Amino acid sequence: MKLSVIIVNYNVKYYLEQCLESLLRALEGIEAEVFVVDNHSSDGSIAYLRPRFPAVRFIASAHNLGFAGGNNIAIRQSQGEYILLLNPDTVVGEDVIRASLDFMDSHLKAGGHGVEMLNDSGSRALESRRGLPSPMVSFYKMVGLCKHFPQSRRFAHYYMGGLSWEVAGQIEVVSGAYCFLRKSALDQIGLLDEDFFMYGEDVDLSYRLLKGGYENWYLPVRILHYKGESTQKSSFRYVHVFYDAMLIFFRKHYGGMNALWRLPIKGAIYLKAFASLMRTTAHAVRKKLGFRTAKSRTYPRYIFVGSEEMTLACQQLAADNALTAEYRIAEQDELMKIHDEILQQIGRQSKPYCVAYDTSRFRYQDILNAFARQPNGNVHIGFYHPKDNRVITMTEIIGG
């Protein structure tokens, strides 16, 4: 077995369905097995997905074991030479998996690698390449030097600011959203640390790979990552889990350092956690009192692009769901041309748009490349799935 793909799911069945559809396209011709570990979801994920993907092995956990625990269950059962840990809120381009395999086969010192992750506007996610959060690196990020000097090898080391996006390069931290690993390296350094319930386990694993003598790499091939669709970033639970993970990593790897460094860094983590908690509380209070911002009342205008049959179906979908929409008929080889025309039409308008492409007509890879070529913060990626008459964006799931 060449590859084992492992996805941990929690209450995101439609995003996971989309992820699996893109993944299976990317796995064509590759000897692979796919595991989905469901962390005790309440949305009927297993019952919905199992009959739709009979080749996928579903493991229904009776408890929510967290990201590390869920992945470890499947890793222990896996047979692949390589392991891919993949988030359910991702879309994988058709060429990505083969590029990953070719790279690992030709770079025997590589313990793991990540890829270029896109935000839903096509812009690059900085989390695609990260440095280890050493005390100095963490300090530069917390005081804003990383943000103000994004190309600096020193101040922006947290996001590997001096590294080119266009070519493969060595990094320190591989994101858990797409974490391609050599199984023999895991056998040597151990599995994910289950002290990390969610967040931080990828940093810890990457650090242990480096300490084990392996290299971590970045590859310039693209996926879409919705960035934690299964997690409400404004929730109290998120604040607690995220900053607790930072403290676990700090205690584990830097607990023995000089107190002159240790105490300020720990204090900064607590301060950031407190500030986030205050913002979360303020947001919750405003919502409870019924306050709404102008942004929250702004809904996107949809542009559906695909076959004539698709546009007719989407006209009915828009009517049934009170969407403001327009339509474009395009052949497969016209995607880039149509996308450029749409961007030119939108120009610098401030209102949000969502361009939804027919996934039965266009490749996921080509859709991602079109958005990545000219990102626009007001133009967002949408996928229309004709089989289910459903459109999926980062913020909405409509139809089906």
C-alpha positions as CSV (number, residue, x, y, z in Angstrom):
1,M,0.0,0.0,0.0
2,K,1.5,3.3,-1.1
3,L,-0.6,5.8,0.8
4,S,-3.1,6.0,3.8
5,V,-5.2,9.1,4.0
6,I,-6.8,9.9,7.3
7,I,-9.5,12.5,7.9
8,V,-10.9,13.3,11.4
9,N,-14.5,14.6,11.2
10,Y,-16.7,16.4,13.6
11,N,-20.1,17.7,12.5
12,V,-19.1,18.9,9.0
13,K,-20.6,16.2,6.8
14,Y,-21.2,18.3,3.7
15,Y,-17.7,19.8,3.8
16,L,-16.3,16.3,4.3
17,E,-18.4,15.0,1.4
18,Q,-16.8,17.7,-0.8
19,C,-13.4,16.9,0.5
20,L,-13.8,13.2,-0.3
21,E,-15.0,13.8,-3.8
22,S,-12.0,16.0,-4.5
23,L,-9.7,13.5,-2.8
24,L,-10.9,10.5,-4.8
25,R,-10.2,12.4,-8.0
26,A,-6.7,13.1,-6.8
27,L,-6.2,9.4,-5.9
28,E,-7.1,8.0,-9.3
29,G,-4.4,5.5,-10.3
30,I,-2.8,5.5,-6.9
31,E,-2.7,2.5,-4.5
32,A,-4.3,4.1,-1.4
33,E,-6.7,3.6,1.5
34,V,-8.9,6.3,3.0
35,F,-10.0,6.4,6.7
36,V,-12.6,8.7,8.1
37,V,-12.6,8.8,11.9
38,D,-15.8,10.4,13.2
39,N,-15.4,12.1,16.6
40,H,-18.9,11.3,17.8
41,S,-20.6,13.8,15.5
42,S,-24.3,14.7,16.1
43,D,-25.1,15.6,12.5
44,G,-25.5,12.0,11.2
45,S,-22.2,12.2,9.3
46,I,-21.6,8.4,9.2
47,A,-25.1,7.4,8.2
48,Y,-25.1,10.1,5.4
49,L,-21.6,9.4,4.0
50,R,-21.0,5.7,4.4
51,P,-23.4,4.6,1.6
52,R,-22.0,7.4,-0.7
53,F,-18.4,6.3,-0.3
54,P,-18.3,2.5,0.0
55,A,-14.5,2.4,-0.6
56,V,-13.8,4.6,2.4
57,R,-13.3,3.0,5.8
58,F,-15.4,4.8,8.4
59,I,-14.6,4.5,12.1
60,A,-17.3,5.8,14.4
61,S,-15.8,6.8,17.7
62,A,-18.1,6.6,20.7
63,H,-16.3,9.7,22.2
64,N,-14.7,12.9,20.9
65,L,-11.1,12.0,21.1
66,G,-9.7,15.2,19.6
67,F,-7.6,15.7,16.5
68,A,-4.6,13.8,17.8
69,G,-6.5,10.9,19.3
70,G,-8.7,10.5,16.2
71,N,-5.8,10.4,13.8
72,N,-3.8,8.0,16.0
73,I,-6.7,5.4,15.9
74,A,-6.4,5.3,12.1
75,I,-2.6,5.5,11.9
76,R,-2.3,2.3,14.0
77,Q,-4.6,0.5,11.5
78,S,-3.0,2.0,8.4
79,Q,-0.9,0.0,5.9
80,G,0.5,2.8,3.7
81,E,4.2,3.7,3.1
82,Y,3.1,7.3,3.6
83,I,0.4,8.9,5.8
84,L,-1.6,11.9,4.8
85,L,-3.5,13.7,7.6
86,L,-6.1,15.8,5.9
87,N,-8.7,18.2,7.3
88,P,-12.4,17.6,6.3
89,D,-12.8,21.3,5.4
90,T,-10.3,21.1,2.5
91,V,-10.5,20.7,-1.2
92,V,-7.6,18.9,-2.9
93,G,-6.5,19.6,-6.4
94,E,-6.3,16.7,-8.8
95,D,-2.5,17.0,-9.2
96,V,-1.6,17.4,-5.5
97,I,-1.4,13.8,-4.2
98,R,0.8,12.6,-7.1
99,A,3.1,15.6,-6.6
100,S,3.4,14.7,-2.9
101,L,4.3,11.1,-3.6
102,D,6.9,12.0,-6.3
103,F,8.5,14.5,-3.9
104,M,8.7,12.1,-1.0
105,D,10.0,9.3,-3.2
106,S,12.8,11.5,-4.4
107,H,13.6,13.2,-1.0
108,L,14.5,10.4,1.4
109,K,15.4,12.7,4.3
110,A,11.9,14.3,4.2
111,G,9.9,13.3,7.2
112,G,6.9,15.4,6.2
113,H,5.7,18.2,4.0
114,G,2.8,20.6,3.6
115,V,1.4,22.5,0.6
116,E,0.3,25.9,-0.5
117,M,-3.1,26.4,1.2
118,L,-5.5,28.9,-0.2
119,N,-8.1,31.0,1.7
120,D,-11.6,31.1,0.2
121,S,-10.7,34.2,-1.9
122,G,-7.7,32.5,-3.5
123,S,-5.1,34.3,-1.4
124,R,-2.3,32.3,0.2
125,A,-2.7,31.2,3.8
126,L,0.3,32.2,5.8
127,E,-0.1,29.0,7.8
128,S,1.2,27.0,4.8
129,R,4.8,27.6,6.0
130,R,5.6,28.1,9.6
131,G,8.7,28.2,11.8
132,L,8.9,26.7,15.3
133,P,7.5,29.1,17.9
134,S,10.7,29.5,19.9
135,P,10.7,32.2,22.6
136,M,12.2,34.8,20.2
137,V,10.0,33.8,17.2
138,S,6.9,34.0,19.5
139,F,8.0,37.3,20.8
140,Y,8.4,38.8,17.3
141,K,4.9,37.6,16.4
142,M,3.2,38.8,19.6
143,V,4.7,42.3,19.4
144,G,3.7,42.7,15.7
145,L,7.2,42.6,14.1
146,C,6.2,39.5,12.1
147,K,3.2,41.4,10.6
148,H,5.1,44.6,9.9
149,F,8.1,42.9,8.3
150,P,6.5,40.0,6.4
151,Q,9.6,39.3,4.2
152,S,12.1,39.4,7.0
153,R,13.9,36.1,7.7
154,R,14.3,37.1,11.3
155,F,11.2,38.9,12.3
156,A,8.8,36.9,10.1
157,H,10.3,33.5,10.8
158,Y,7.0,32.4,12.3
159,Y,5.6,32.3,8.8
160,M,8.9,31.6,7.1
161,G,8.8,35.1,5.5
162,G,12.0,34.8,3.6
163,L,11.0,31.7,1.8
164,S,9.7,31.7,-1.9
165,W,6.2,30.6,-2.5
166,E,7.0,29.4,-6.0
167,V,9.5,26.6,-5.3
168,A,9.8,23.8,-2.8
169,G,11.7,24.8,0.4
170,Q,12.5,23.5,3.8
171,I,10.3,24.7,6.7
172,E,10.0,23.8,10.3
173,V,6.2,23.3,11.0
174,V,3.9,21.3,8.7
175,S,0.2,22.3,9.0
176,G,-2.1,19.5,10.2
177,A,-4.6,20.5,7.6
178,Y,-2.5,18.7,4.9
179,C,0.3,16.8,6.7
180,F,2.0,14.3,4.4
181,L,4.2,12.0,6.5
182,R,6.7,9.2,6.0
183,K,5.3,6.2,8.0
184,S,8.8,5.0,8.9
185,A,9.5,8.4,10.5
186,L,6.3,8.1,12.6
187,D,7.5,4.6,13.7
188,Q,10.7,6.2,14.9
189,I,9.4,9.4,16.7
190,G,6.0,8.2,17.8
191,L,2.4,9.2,17.0
192,L,0.6,12.5,17.7
193,D,0.7,13.6,21.3
194,E,-2.8,13.2,22.7
195,D,-2.2,15.8,25.4
196,F,-3.0,18.2,22.6
197,F,-6.8,17.9,22.1
198,M,-6.9,20.3,19.2
199,Y,-4.3,22.7,17.9
200,G,-0.6,22.5,18.6
201,E,-0.2,18.8,17.8
202,D,1.1,19.5,14.3
203,V,3.8,21.9,15.8
204,D,4.8,19.3,18.3
205,L,5.0,16.5,15.7
206,S,7.0,18.7,13.3
207,Y,9.4,19.5,16.0
208,R,9.9,15.9,16.9
209,L,10.5,15.1,13.2
210,L,13.3,17.7,13.1
211,K,14.8,16.4,16.3
212,G,14.7,12.8,14.9
213,G,16.9,13.9,12.0
214,Y,14.3,14.4,9.3
215,E,13.5,17.4,7.1
216,N,10.1,19.2,6.8
217,W,9.2,20.8,3.5
218,Y,6.8,23.1,1.7
219,L,5.5,22.2,-1.8
220,P,4.0,24.8,-4.1
221,V,0.9,22.8,-5.0
222,R,-2.5,24.0,-4.0
223,I,-5.4,23.0,-1.8
224,L,-8.3,25.1,-0.4
225,H,-8.6,25.2,3.4
226,Y,-11.7,26.7,4.9
227,K,-9.7,27.2,8.2
228,G,-11.6,25.2,10.8
229,E,-15.2,25.2,9.6
230,S,-15.9,22.7,12.4
231,T,-14.7,25.2,15.0
232,Q,-16.4,28.4,16.0
233,K,-13.4,30.8,16.4
234,S,-15.5,33.2,18.5
235,S,-16.4,30.5,21.1
236,F,-15.1,30.3,24.6
237,R,-14.1,26.7,23.9
238,Y,-11.9,27.8,21.1
239,V,-10.1,30.4,23.2
240,H,-9.5,27.8,26.0
241,V,-8.3,25.0,23.7
242,F,-6.1,27.1,21.5
243,Y,-4.2,28.9,24.2
244,D,-4.0,25.8,26.4
245,A,-2.3,24.0,23.4
246,M,0.3,26.9,23.3
247,L,1.0,26.4,27.0
248,I,1.3,22.6,26.6
249,F,3.9,23.0,23.8
250,F,5.8,25.6,25.7
251,R,6.0,23.5,28.9
252,K,7.0,20.4,26.9
253,H,9.8,21.8,24.9
254,Y,10.9,25.0,26.7
255,G,10.0,24.2,30.3
256,G,13.7,24.0,31.3
257,M,14.8,27.4,29.9
258,N,15.8,30.4,32.0
259,A,13.0,32.0,33.9
260,L,13.9,35.4,32.5
261,W,12.7,34.1,29.1
262,R,10.0,31.6,30.4
263,L,8.0,34.0,32.5
264,P,7.5,36.8,29.9
265,I,6.5,34.3,27.2
266,K,4.0,32.6,29.5
267,G,2.7,36.0,30.6
268,A,2.2,37.0,26.9
269,I,0.3,33.8,26.2
270,Y,-2.0,34.5,29.2
271,L,-2.4,38.1,28.1
272,K,-3.3,37.1,24.5
273,A,-5.8,34.5,25.9
274,F,-7.4,37.1,28.2
275,A,-7.7,39.7,25.3
276,S,-9.3,37.0,23.1
277,L,-11.7,36.1,25.8
278,M,-12.7,39.7,26.3
279,R,-13.4,40.1,22.6
280,T,-15.4,36.9,22.6
281,T,-17.4,38.0,25.6
282,A,-18.2,41.4,23.9
283,H,-19.3,39.7,20.7
284,A,-21.5,37.3,22.6
285,V,-23.1,40.2,24.6
286,R,-23.7,42.3,21.5
287,K,-25.3,39.3,19.8
288,K,-27.5,38.6,22.8
289,L,-28.7,42.2,22.9
290,G,-29.6,42.0,19.2
291,F,-26.9,44.3,17.8
292,R,-26.0,43.6,14.2
293,T,-23.2,45.1,12.1
294,A,-23.6,46.2,8.6
295,K,-21.3,43.4,7.5
296,S,-23.5,40.8,9.0
297,R,-26.4,41.9,6.9
298,T,-24.5,41.8,3.6
299,Y,-25.1,38.6,1.6
300,P,-23.1,37.7,-1.5
301,R,-24.2,37.9,-5.0
302,Y,-23.8,34.5,-6.7
303,I,-22.3,34.0,-10.1
304,F,-22.9,30.4,-11.3
305,V,-20.6,29.1,-14.1
306,G,-21.0,25.8,-15.9
307,S,-23.1,24.0,-18.5
308,E,-26.5,25.2,-19.8
309,E,-28.1,22.4,-17.7
310,M,-26.3,23.5,-14.6
311,T,-27.3,27.2,-15.0
312,L,-31.0,26.2,-15.4
313,A,-30.8,24.1,-12.2
314,C,-29.1,27.0,-10.4
315,Q,-31.8,29.5,-11.5
316,Q,-34.3,27.3,-9.7
317,L,-32.0,26.9,-6.8
318,A,-31.5,30.7,-6.5
319,A,-35.3,31.2,-6.8
320,D,-36.0,28.7,-4.1
321,N,-33.5,30.1,-1.7
322,A,-33.9,33.9,-2.4
323,L,-30.4,34.3,-3.8
324,T,-29.3,37.2,-5.9
325,A,-27.5,35.5,-8.8
326,E,-26.4,35.6,-12.4
327,Y,-25.2,32.9,-14.7
328,R,-22.5,32.1,-17.2
329,I,-22.3,29.2,-19.6
330,A,-18.7,28.0,-20.2
331,E,-16.8,25.0,-21.6
332,Q,-14.1,23.4,-19.6
333,D,-11.2,25.1,-21.5
334,E,-12.8,28.5,-21.0
335,L,-12.5,28.7,-17.2
336,M,-9.6,31.1,-17.0
337,K,-11.1,33.4,-19.7
338,I,-14.5,33.5,-17.9
339,H,-12.9,34.0,-14.5
340,D,-10.9,37.0,-15.8
341,E,-14.0,38.5,-17.4
342,I,-15.9,38.1,-14.1
343,L,-13.1,39.8,-12.1
344,Q,-13.0,42.6,-14.6
345,Q,-16.8,43.1,-14.3
346,I,-16.7,43.2,-10.5
347,G,-13.7,45.5,-10.5
348,R,-13.2,47.1,-7.1
349,Q,-16.8,46.8,-5.8
350,S,-17.0,46.5,-2.1
351,K,-20.0,44.1,-2.0
352,P,-19.2,40.4,-1.7
353,Y,-19.5,38.0,-4.6
354,C,-19.3,34.2,-4.7
355,V,-18.3,32.5,-8.0
356,A,-19.6,29.0,-7.9
357,Y,-18.2,26.6,-10.5
358,D,-19.8,23.4,-11.7
359,T,-17.6,20.6,-10.3
360,S,-18.8,18.1,-12.9
361,R,-17.4,20.3,-15.7
362,F,-14.3,21.9,-14.2
363,R,-11.4,20.4,-12.3
364,Y,-10.9,21.4,-8.7
365,Q,-7.3,22.2,-9.5
366,D,-8.2,24.6,-12.3
367,I,-10.8,26.4,-10.1
368,L,-8.2,26.9,-7.4
369,N,-5.6,28.1,-9.9
370,A,-8.1,30.6,-11.4
371,F,-8.7,32.2,-8.0
372,A,-5.1,32.1,-6.9
373,R,-3.9,33.9,-10.1
374,Q,-5.7,37.1,-9.1
375,P,-7.1,37.0,-5.5
376,N,-9.8,39.5,-4.6
377,G,-10.9,39.8,-1.0
378,N,-14.5,40.4,-2.1
379,V,-14.7,37.4,-4.5
380,H,-15.1,34.0,-2.9
381,I,-14.8,30.4,-4.1
382,G,-18.0,28.4,-4.5
383,F,-18.5,24.8,-5.7
384,Y,-21.8,23.7,-7.3
385,H,-22.4,19.9,-7.0
386,P,-25.0,18.9,-9.6
387,K,-25.5,15.4,-8.2
388,D,-27.0,16.9,-5.0
389,N,-28.0,20.3,-6.5
390,R,-26.0,21.9,-3.7
391,V,-23.6,24.9,-3.6
392,I,-20.9,25.0,-0.9
393,T,-19.0,28.1,0.2
394,M,-17.0,28.9,3.3
395,T,-20.0,30.4,5.0
396,E,-23.1,28.8,3.4
397,I,-24.4,25.4,2.3
398,I,-27.4,25.9,0.1
399,G,-29.6,23.2,-1.6
400,G,-29.4,19.5,-1.5
